[in-house]
């Protein structure tokens, strides 16, 4: 043990000192150093050693970390860590120990003073950080895991500075791979470092603000990271950290959700209790990345309902709600916590968490915080006595905590309105359906679990002929109609809805829904018939000037029939491409017939005049009931048909350059 060689041993304190150091070493061998029981063992033995006269610098450092009263100011902690760093620099402890103690001092000084940190203090605490680390890297007897952790922490200290970060990594890479070339952790560190450097190059602004050089650097570093992480996984496919870092890599590369799911499953197979893995997937599913609010909530429920996952995993559902609330308008943020479905989720997550972790009593603080903000006074009054020693800072200080307790007492006799569990069940069902649709799932097999859930809920509430229960059957019918493209099954379910729930709103509207289904089926038949090479069905109408308008009027011309509207964003976005093609090829025989699905004639006429749309238009003011839109089965716009000189369909729904190229090709064949 290094302690015995450092020259600060003494019979009165040796046993306590060794107990503290042994427990600290045990904690450092784990993924986290936050084991409460282990921390208490270290604190008790450190305090005993110091009281017995121990002046060992490493024990003094542990005493600062684990014994010094947390109510002390950050400045007191900074001074204590600084003294620890100065003392251990004069000792014979290994470089790796000097590195860690000096690193903590630098971190605390920056935490305390920020950009106003005294440069002399920083120099005194961490001026030799890299020197100490290089000493450990050049010592082949240093355990690879110790090397990895030290290098990672050293890099993290410079995370906010692009140049210093890269300089630090470039210094440590050579000795790292010279001494540990076949260790997976060397390659893992390289992967992590290049992911960080990729984001340094890209920057953290919106994608459209990133420079060309930024994208090049981003992609280059991510490719290097991918190669390093693949090598790490080849060397050790049982290292959870590698799989988790692959999830971070996929966030940047965005190669597809299937890839994310692959690494997620690999990680959870290694540790079914990995909160970090689950939270990384939840983050991936945020709307700003590759998912939606529905995706996050559906995954959060999976984390809470799973019988295979444990630990903190159920609390991922709370993180999903935090993310949703955080991105709402400020006026809606406070009200979010008062929603009954939100409180239902919070209760479900915490009850499952405490079922799995009955000794995690410190988490009652978190539960109490949510109960307070959700206005759940009965639950809050249940939780307050369970808090034990209160961490006032968690609640914003003792005054805020006292305010919370006072309000809880004031409302002690009140009971919250009972939550409509059926509505919650329907809300979760519909959210899960939306999440799978967003994911791109399309088959009955993809939705087998949710179809079964529909049947289970219908059986559970079979005697309740209410609007809420009718929604469950309607959700199932909608899947068949809108996702599986199975109109026959959809019709059967709507007829069942009409029969089983005749007094509900949906039951009374069943005939209208059936009529809409028939209309949609006709539209699909029309669309299917309007294939390339088919003669475009003729029409005889009048344009906005009252002149006859038909396809026959354009014989020998290449014609674009364009269904659009002024309120249609994609139509307006595509208009410059349509105009450019018209201006380029009109003289050669290219024409356009516009069919407007507008209802406001004044707005329509003003728009075409302002945009100089000189081609002829059909307008009847009926919006989606537009006569020609119905005739040609138009379900969405913009919708276009390119016709040759004989009125046959050349292509459908062309955009941008494809439109211009197709028009040029068609004119060349005339």
C-alpha positions in Angstrom: 0.0 0.0 0.0 1.4 3.4 -1.0 0.4 4.8 2.4 3.0 2.6 4.1 5.7 4.0 1.9 4.7 7.7 2.2 6.3 8.1 5.7 3.2 9.2 7.6 2.3 5.9 9.4 1.7 5.7 13.1 0.4 3.1 15.4 -2.4 5.3 16.9 -4.1 5.9 13.5 -2.8 3.2 11.2 -5.9 0.9 11.5 -8.3 3.8 10.8 -6.2 5.2 8.0 -5.9 1.8 6.3 -9.7 1.2 6.7 -10.5 4.5 5.0 -8.0 4.0 2.2 -9.2 0.4 1.6 -12.8 1.4 1.4 -12.0 4.3 -0.9 -10.1 1.9 -3.2 -13.1 -0.4 -3.3 -15.4 2.5 -4.2 -13.1 3.6 -7.0 -13.2 0.1 -8.5 -16.9 0.6 -9.0 -18.7 2.6 -11.7 -19.6 5.3 -9.2 -18.2 6.6 -5.9 -21.6 7.6 -4.5 -22.2 4.5 -2.3 -23.6 6.0 0.9 -22.5 3.2 3.2 -19.0 3.3 1.7 -18.8 7.0 2.1 -19.8 6.7 5.8 -17.0 4.1 6.4 -14.5 6.5 4.9 -15.7 9.4 6.9 -15.7 7.6 10.2 -12.2 6.2 9.8 -10.7 9.4 8.4 -12.1 11.4 11.4 -10.7 8.8 13.8 -7.3 8.9 12.1 -7.1 12.7 12.1 -8.1 12.9 15.8 -5.4 10.4 16.6 -2.8 12.7 15.0 -2.5 11.4 11.4 -0.9 14.0 9.1 -0.9 11.8 6.0 -1.8 14.1 3.0 -4.0 11.5 1.3 -6.0 11.0 4.5 -6.3 14.8 4.8 -7.7 14.8 1.3 -10.3 12.2 2.0 -11.1 14.0 5.2 -11.9 17.1 3.1 -14.0 15.1 0.7 -16.0 13.0 3.2 -15.9 14.6 6.6 -15.8 18.4 6.1 -19.3 19.7 7.0 -21.3 20.3 3.7 -22.7 23.5 5.2 -19.3 25.2 4.8 -18.9 27.7 2.1 -17.3 26.8 -1.3 -14.4 29.0 -0.4 -13.6 26.9 2.7 -13.6 23.8 0.6 -11.4 25.5 -2.1 -8.8 26.4 0.6 -8.9 22.9 2.1 -8.5 21.2 -1.3 -5.7 23.6 -2.2 -3.8 22.8 1.0 -4.3 19.0 0.2 -2.8 19.5 -3.2 0.2 21.5 -1.9 0.9 18.9 0.8 0.7 15.8 -1.4 3.0 17.5 -4.0 5.8 17.3 -1.3 5.1 13.6 -0.5 6.4 10.4 -2.0 2.9 9.2 -3.1 2.7 7.9 -6.7 2.0 10.4 -9.5 -1.5 9.1 -10.0 -2.5 10.0 -6.4 -0.9 13.5 -6.8 -2.8 13.9 -10.0 -6.2 13.2 -8.4 -5.7 15.4 -5.4 -4.5 18.3 -7.6 -7.4 17.8 -10.0 -10.0 18.1 -7.2 -8.4 21.3 -6.0 -8.6 22.8 -9.5 -12.2 21.8 -9.9 -13.2 23.3 -6.6 -11.4 26.5 -7.2 -13.1 26.9 -10.6 -16.4 26.0 -9.0 -16.0 28.5 -6.3 -14.5 31.5 -8.3 -15.4 30.7 -11.9 -13.5 33.0 -14.3 -12.3 35.1 -11.3 -10.2 32.2 -10.0 -6.7 33.3 -8.8 -4.2 32.2 -11.4 -1.6 31.6 -8.7 -3.9 29.3 -6.8 -4.7 27.4 -10.0 -1.0 27.1 -10.7 -0.3 25.9 -7.2 -3.1 23.3 -7.3 -2.9 22.1 -10.9 0.1 23.5 -12.7 1.7 20.0 -12.7 -1.5 18.1 -13.5 -0.2 16.9 -16.9 3.2 16.1 -15.4 1.6 13.9 -12.8 -0.5 12.2 -15.4 2.4 11.6 -17.7 4.2 10.1 -14.8 1.4 7.5 -14.4 1.2 6.9 -18.2 4.9 6.1 -18.4 4.6 3.6 -15.5 3.5 0.3 -17.1 2.6 -1.0 -13.7 -0.3 1.4 -13.4 -3.6 -0.6 -13.8 -5.2 0.2 -17.2 -8.5 1.1 -15.5 -6.7 3.6 -13.3 -5.1 5.1 -16.4 -8.4 5.4 -18.2 -10.2 7.1 -15.3 -7.3 9.5 -14.8 -7.1 10.4 -18.4 -10.8 10.9 -18.7 -11.0 13.1 -15.7 -8.0 15.1 -17.0 -9.8 15.6 -20.3 -13.0 16.6 -18.6 -11.2 19.3 -16.7 -10.6 21.0 -20.1 -13.9 20.2 -21.6 -14.9 23.8 -22.2 -11.8 24.8 -24.0 -11.4 23.4 -27.5 -7.6 24.1 -27.9 -6.6 22.9 -24.4 -8.7 19.8 -24.7 -7.1 18.7 -28.0 -3.6 19.6 -26.7 -4.2 17.5 -23.6 -5.4 14.5 -25.6 -2.6 14.8 -28.1 0.0 14.7 -25.3 -1.5 11.6 -23.6 -2.3 9.5 -26.8 1.2 8.4 -27.6 2.2 6.9 -24.2 -1.3 5.6 -23.8 -1.1 3.4 -26.9 2.6 2.6 -26.5 2.0 1.0 -23.1 -1.6 -0.2 -23.4 -2.3 -0.8 -27.2 -4.5 -3.9 -26.6 -6.5 -2.5 -23.8 -10.1 -1.8 -24.7 -10.1 1.2 -22.4 -7.4 2.9 -24.5 -9.6 2.8 -27.5 -12.7 3.8 -25.5 -10.9 6.9 -24.3 -9.9 7.7 -27.9 -13.5 7.3 -29.0 -14.8 9.6 -26.2 -12.2 12.2 -26.9 -12.9 12.4 -30.6 -16.7 12.6 -30.0 -15.9 15.6 -27.7 -13.6 17.2 -30.4 -16.3 16.6 -33.0 -18.8 18.7 -31.1 -16.1 21.3 -30.4 -15.7 21.7 -34.2 -19.4 21.6 -35.0 -20.4 24.0 -32.2 -23.6 23.7 -30.3 -25.8 26.0 -32.4 -28.6 25.0 -34.7 -27.5 22.9 -37.7 -28.1 25.7 -40.2 -25.6 27.9 -38.4 -22.7 25.4 -38.6 -19.9 26.3 -41.0 -18.7 24.0 -43.8 -15.4 23.6 -41.9 -17.4 22.8 -38.8 -19.3 20.0 -40.5 -16.1 18.6 -42.0 -14.4 18.5 -38.6 -17.5 17.0 -37.0 -17.7 14.2 -39.4 -14.0 13.5 -39.4 -13.8 13.2 -35.7 -16.9 11.1 -35.5 -15.5 8.7 -38.0 -12.3 8.4 -36.0 -14.4 7.8 -32.9 -16.4 5.1 -34.6 -13.3 3.2 -35.6 -11.9 3.5 -32.1 -15.1 2.3 -30.4 -15.5 -0.6 -32.8 -12.0 -1.7 -31.9 -12.8 -1.3 -28.2 -15.9 -3.4 -28.6 -13.9 -6.1 -30.5 -11.5 -6.2 -27.6 -14.1 -6.3 -24.9 -17.8 -6.8 -25.8 -18.7 -6.9 -22.2 -17.9 -3.3 -21.3 -21.1 -1.3 -20.7 -19.2 1.9 -21.1 -18.4 1.1 -24.8 -22.0 0.4 -25.6 -23.2 3.6 -23.9 -20.6 5.6 -25.8 -21.8 4.1 -29.0 -25.2 5.6 -28.2 -23.5 9.0 -27.8 -21.8 8.5 -31.2 -25.1 7.6 -32.9 -26.6 10.8 -31.5 -24.0 12.7 -33.5 -23.9 10.5 -36.7 -27.7 9.9 -36.9 -27.4 6.7 -39.0 -30.8 5.6 -37.8 -32.9 4.4 -34.9 -32.2 0.8 -35.6 -28.6 1.4 -34.9 -29.5 3.2 -31.6 -31.8 0.3 -30.6 -29.0 -2.2 -31.4 -26.6 -0.6 -29.0 -29.3 0.0 -26.4 -30.2 -3.7 -26.3 -26.5 -4.6 -26.1 -26.0 -2.2 -23.2 -29.1 -3.4 -21.3 -28.1 -7.0 -21.8 -24.9 -6.2 -19.9 -26.7 -4.3 -17.1 -30.5 -4.4 -16.9 -30.2 -1.7 -14.2 -28.3 0.8 -16.3 -30.0 4.2 -15.8 -27.3 5.9 -17.9 -28.2 3.7 -20.9 -31.9 4.4 -20.6 -31.5 8.1 -20.1 -29.2 8.2 -23.2 -32.0 6.6 -25.2 -34.5 9.0 -23.7 -32.3 11.9 -24.7 -32.0 10.5 -28.3 -35.8 10.4 -28.4 -36.2 14.1 -27.6 -37.9 16.1 -30.4 -34.7 18.1 -31.0 -32.9 14.9 -32.0 -34.7 11.9 -33.5 -38.0 11.5 -31.6 -41.0 13.2 -30.1 -42.6 13.8 -26.8 -44.7 10.7 -27.4 -41.6 8.7 -28.1 -40.1 9.8 -24.8 -43.2 9.1 -22.7 -43.8 5.7 -24.3 -40.2 4.8 -23.5 -40.5 6.2 -20.0 -43.6 4.0 -19.3 -41.6 1.0 -20.6 -38.8 1.8 -18.1 -41.4 1.9 -15.3 -43.5 -1.1 -16.4 -40.5 -3.4 -17.2 -40.1 -6.5 -15.0 -36.5 -6.9 -16.3 -35.0 -3.5 -15.6 -34.3 -2.2 -12.1 -32.2 0.3 -10.2 -33.0 3.9 -11.1 -34.4 3.0 -14.5 -38.1 3.7 -13.5 -37.1 7.3 -12.9 -36.4 7.8 -16.6 -40.1 8.6 -16.9 -39.6 11.6 -14.7 -36.8 12.8 -17.0 -39.1 12.5 -19.9 -41.6 14.8 -18.2 -38.9 17.2 -17.1 -37.7 17.5 -20.8 -41.3 18.1 -22.0 -42.0 20.7 -19.3 -38.6 22.5 -19.9 -39.4 23.2 -23.6 -42.9 24.6 -23.0 -43.7 28.3 -23.1 -43.0 29.8 -19.8 -46.7 30.5 -19.3 -47.4 26.8 -19.5 -44.5 25.4 -17.5 -46.0 25.7 -14.0 -49.4 24.4 -15.1 -47.7 21.3 -16.6 -47.2 19.7 -13.1 -50.9 20.1 -12.3 -52.1 17.8 -15.1 -53.6 14.6 -13.7 -51.8 12.4 -16.2 -48.5 13.9 -15.2 -49.0 13.2 -11.5 -50.2 9.7 -12.3 -46.9 9.1 -14.1 -44.8 10.5 -11.2 -46.6 8.3 -8.7 -46.1 5.3 -10.9 -42.4 5.9 -11.3 -41.6 6.6 -7.7 -43.7 3.7 -6.4 -41.9 1.3 -8.7 -38.6 2.8 -7.8 -39.1 2.4 -4.0 -40.4 -1.1 -4.6 -37.1 -2.0 -6.2 -34.9 0.2 -3.9 -36.6 0.2 -0.5 -33.4 1.6 1.2 -33.0 4.6 -1.1 -34.6 6.9 1.4 -32.8 10.0 0.2 -35.0 9.9 -2.9 -38.0 10.9 -0.7 -36.7 14.4 -1.2 -37.3 14.1 -4.9 -40.8 12.6 -4.5 -41.7 15.4 -2.0 -40.6 18.0 -4.5 -42.8 16.7 -7.2 -45.8 16.3 -4.9 -45.4 19.9 -3.9 -45.2 21.2 -7.4 -48.1 19.0 -8.5 -50.2 20.3 -5.6 -50.7 16.8 -4.1 -50.9 17.8 -0.5 -52.0 14.5 0.9 -49.0 12.7 -0.6 -46.7 15.6 0.5 -47.8 15.3 4.1 -47.1 11.5 3.9 -43.6 12.1 2.6 -42.4 15.0 4.9 -41.9 12.7 8.0 -39.9 10.3 5.8 -37.3 12.8 4.8 -35.0 12.2 7.8 -32.1 14.7 7.9 -33.4 17.3 5.4 -31.1 18.5 2.6 -32.4 22.0 2.5 -30.4 23.1 -0.5 -32.4 20.6 -2.6 -35.5 22.6 -1.9 -33.9 25.9 -2.5 -32.9 26.6 1.1 -34.4 26.2 4.6 -36.9 29.1 4.0 -38.3 27.4 0.9 -38.5 24.1 2.7 -40.4 25.7 5.6 -42.8 27.3 3.2 -43.5 24.0 1.6 -44.1 22.4 4.9 -46.4 25.2 6.0 -48.5 25.0 2.8 -48.7 21.2 3.3 -50.1 21.7 6.8 -52.6 24.3 5.6 -54.0 21.9 3.0 -53.8 18.8 5.3 -57.5 18.3 5.3 -57.9 18.6 1.6 -58.1 15.7 -0.8 -57.3 16.0 -4.5 -59.8 15.3 -7.1 -59.9 11.6 -8.0 -58.0 10.9 -11.2 -60.1 9.3 -14.0 -58.0 6.2 -14.5 -59.8 5.3 -17.7 -58.8 8.6 -19.3 -55.2 8.0 -18.2 -55.3 4.5 -19.7 -56.6 6.0 -23.0 -54.0 8.8 -22.9 -51.2 6.3 -22.5 -52.6 4.0 -25.2 -52.9 6.8 -27.8 -49.4 8.2 -26.9 -47.9 4.7 -27.4 -49.7 4.4 -30.7 -48.4 7.8 -31.8 -44.9 6.9 -30.8 -44.9 3.7 -32.9 -46.3 5.6 -35.9 -43.6 8.2 -35.5 -41.0 5.4 -35.4 -42.3 4.2 -38.8 -44.0 1.0 -37.7 -46.8 0.0 -40.1 -47.9 -3.6 -39.7 -50.2 -5.4 -37.3 -47.3 -7.4 -36.0 -45.5 -4.1 -35.1 -48.6 -3.1 -33.0 -49.5 -6.5 -31.6 -48.9 -5.4 -28.0 -51.0 -2.3 -28.4 -53.8 -4.2 -30.2 -53.8 -6.6 -27.3 -53.8 -3.7 -24.9 -56.9 -2.3 -26.6 -58.7 -5.7 -26.2 -57.6 -5.9 -22.6 -59.0 -2.5 -21.8 -62.2 -3.1 -23.6 -62.7 -6.4 -21.6 -61.8 -4.6 -18.4 -64.5 -1.9 -19.0 -67.0 -4.1 -20.9 -69.9 -2.9 -18.7 -69.1 0.8 -19.1 -70.8 2.2 -22.2 -69.1 5.6 -21.9 -67.4 8.0 -24.3 -64.1 7.2 -22.7 -64.3 3.4 -23.4 -65.7 4.1 -26.9 -62.4 5.9 -27.6 -60.5 2.7 -27.0 -62.4 0.9 -29.7 -62.0 3.9 -32.0 -58.3 3.9 -31.4 -58.1 0.3 -32.6 -60.3 1.1 -35.6 -58.1 4.0 -36.5 -55.0 1.8 -36.5 -56.6 -0.5 -39.2 -57.8 2.5 -41.2 -54.9 4.8 -41.1 -51.8 2.6 -40.4 -52.5 -0.9 -41.6 -54.6 0.3 -44.7 -57.2 -2.3 -43.9 -60.5 -0.6 -44.6 -62.6 -3.8 -44.3 -61.4 -4.4 -40.7 -61.7 -0.7 -39.9 -65.4 -0.7 -41.1 -66.1 -3.8 -39.0 -64.8 -2.0 -35.9 -66.7 1.2 -36.6 -69.9 -0.9 -37.0 -69.1 -2.6 -33.7 -68.6 0.9 -32.2 -72.1 1.9 -33.5 -73.7 -1.2 -32.0 -71.9 -1.4 -28.6 -71.8 2.4 -27.8 -74.9 3.8 -29.5 -75.3 6.6 -26.9 -71.8 7.9 -27.1 -70.6 10.8 -29.3 -68.5 8.4 -31.4 -71.4 5.9 -31.7 -73.8 8.6 -32.9 -71.2 9.7 -35.5 -70.5 6.2 -36.7 -72.4 6.6 -39.9 -70.5 9.8 -40.8 -67.3 7.9 -40.1 -68.4 5.0 -42.4 -69.2 7.5 -45.1 -65.8 9.1 -44.8 -64.2 5.7 -45.1 -66.1 5.0 -48.3 -65.0 8.3 -49.7 -61.4 7.7 -48.8 -61.6 4.3 -50.5 -62.9 5.9 -53.6 -60.0 8.4 -53.5 -57.5 5.6 -53.2 -59.0 3.9 -56.2 -58.8 7.1 -58.2 -55.2 7.7 -57.1 -54.3 4.1 -58.0 -55.8 4.5 -61.5 -53.9 7.7 -62.1 -50.6 5.9 -62.9 -47.8 6.9 -65.2 -48.7 6.2 -68.9 -52.5 6.5 -68.2 -54.6 9.1 -70.0 -55.4 11.9 -67.6 -59.2 12.0 -67.2 -60.7 15.0 -69.0 -62.5 17.9 -67.3 -64.5 20.8 -68.7 -64.6 23.8 -66.4 -64.0 27.5 -66.5 -60.9 29.3 -65.3 -60.9 32.4 -63.0 -61.4 34.6 -66.1 -64.6 32.7 -67.1 -62.9 31.1 -70.1 -63.3 27.3 -71.0 -60.6 25.2 -69.3 -59.9 21.6 -70.3 -56.9 19.3 -71.0 -58.0 19.2 -74.7 -57.2 22.9 -75.0 -53.5 22.0 -74.5 -53.1 19.3 -77.0 -49.5 19.1 -78.2 -48.2 20.9 -75.0 -46.4 19.5 -72.0 -48.8 20.4 -69.1 -48.4 20.5 -65.3 -51.7 20.2 -63.4 -50.9 21.7 -60.0 -53.2 21.3 -57.0 -52.2 23.9 -54.4 -53.3 26.6 -52.0 -52.0 29.8 -50.5 -52.3 28.4 -47.0 -50.2 25.4 -47.9 -46.6 25.9 -46.7 -45.0 23.2 -48.9 -46.9 24.6 -51.9 -45.5 28.1 -51.3 -42.0 26.7 -50.7 -42.2 24.9 -54.0 -43.5 27.8 -56.0 -40.1 29.3 -56.9 -39.1 26.0 -58.5 -42.4 25.9 -60.5 -42.0 29.5 -61.6 -38.4 28.9 -62.7 -39.4 25.9 -64.7 -42.2 27.8 -66.3 -40.1 30.8 -67.3 -37.4 28.5 -68.7 -39.6 26.3 -70.8 -42.9 28.1 -71.5 -41.7 29.4 -74.9 -40.9 25.8 -75.9 -44.5 24.6 -75.1 -44.7 24.1 -71.3 -48.0 25.1 -69.7 -49.4 25.0 -66.1 -53.0 24.6 -65.0 -53.4 25.6 -61.3 -56.2 24.2 -59.2 -56.5 26.2 -56.0 -58.0 24.6 -52.8 -58.4 28.1 -51.3 -61.7 29.2 -49.8 -60.9 33.0 -49.6 -61.1 34.3 -53.2 -59.7 37.8 -52.3 -56.7 36.2 -50.7 -56.2 33.8 -53.6 -56.4 36.6 -56.2 -54.1 38.9 -54.3 -51.6 36.1 -53.9 -51.4 35.1 -57.6 -51.0 38.7 -58.6 -48.3 39.4 -56.0 -46.4 36.2 -57.0 -46.9 36.9 -60.8 -48.5 33.5 -61.4 -49.5 34.1 -65.0 -50.8 30.7 -65.9 -54.5 29.8 -65.8 -56.2 28.8 -62.6 -59.3 26.9 -61.5 -61.0 28.1 -58.3 -64.4 27.3 -56.8 -63.9 28.4 -53.2 -64.7 24.9 -51.8 -61.3 24.1 -50.2 -61.1 20.3 -49.8 -64.5 19.9 -51.4 -63.0 21.5 -54.6 -64.7 19.8 -57.5 -61.5 18.8 -59.3 -59.8 17.7 -56.1 -62.6 15.3 -55.5 -62.6 14.1 -59.1 -58.9 13.3 -59.0 -58.8 11.9 -55.4 -56.5 14.6 -54.0 -55.7 13.9 -50.3 -52.8 16.2 -49.8 -51.1 19.1 -51.5 -49.0 20.0 -53.3 -50.1 17.4 -55.8 -49.0 17.6 -59.4 -49.4 15.6 -62.6 -47.1 16.1 -65.6 -48.8 15.4 -68.9 -47.4 14.9 -72.4 -48.9 16.3 -75.6 -51.5 13.6 -75.7 -52.6 14.2 -72.1 -51.0 11.0 -70.7 -49.4 11.1 -67.3 -45.6 11.3 -67.5 -44.9 11.7 -63.7 -46.6 12.6 -60.4 -45.5 14.9 -57.6 -42.2 16.1 -59.0 -40.2 18.7 -56.9 -37.3 21.0 -57.5 -34.7 19.9 -60.0 -36.7 16.7 -60.8 -39.6 18.8 -62.2 -37.3 20.9 -64.5 -35.4 17.8 -65.7 -38.7 15.9 -66.5 -40.2 18.9 -68.3 -37.0 19.4 -70.4 -37.0 15.7 -71.3 -40.6 15.7 -72.3 -40.2 18.7 -74.5 -37.2 17.1 -76.2 -39.5 14.2 -77.3 -42.1 16.4 -79.0 
